[in-house]
């Protein structure tokens, strides 16, 4: 079993940045990789089959994605989990059109989650199983979890000091990074996501899922969905 964290980017940008991937094994060793978004078709947008080819996943993996899993409930302009965790990106009740800040990111993420769930084998919390320990496909918001982990301020996330502190925080909690490597802030966000997935199996009592349960509406759209975070007292 591997624990994966994906730090999503905007597939609708003129030059989409690669998606940083953190792969954590059972003992906590971290490896990094990248996935690249497929080209967006003018007629079909992001085709589910093409998405699955670009984002390969083993049936035994536990995956945590930094990106929204579903739309808000009808009539709402933000999901309950995003409101509770003060996420800067707000997911509306309809799939947003790219062009404004966060809209391409939100659209790509919702479509990717839908494709991953449709392939089967990766149950999602609430919609497929009520048990945290049985779900294999989750959402996280690293900004909130870094706040929960920080006994003191971690510094600017892109600065050398901020990255060193974030790496040290995760090392103190069981992860082991490649020797001599100082990950980028996006890689550290991916590692944090993978670590949350790792905790769902190693120490589920330290993990909480925030927000409204994930459901599917009559048209087949996933709505709301809970975001993984730490309980008030993080593990040491």
Secondary structure, DSSP 8 states (H G I E B T S, - for coil): --EEEEE---TTSTT---EEEEEE-TT-BEEEEEE-----BTTTBS-HHHHHHHS---TT-EEEEES--SB--TT-SS-HHHHHHT-SS---SS---TTSTTHHHHHHHHHHHHHHHHTSS--BBTTTBS-TTT--EEEE-HHHHHHHH-SS----TTSHHHHHHHHHHHHTTT-B--TT----HHHHHHHHHHHHHHHHHH-GGGEEEESS--EE-TTS-EE---EEEE-SS---
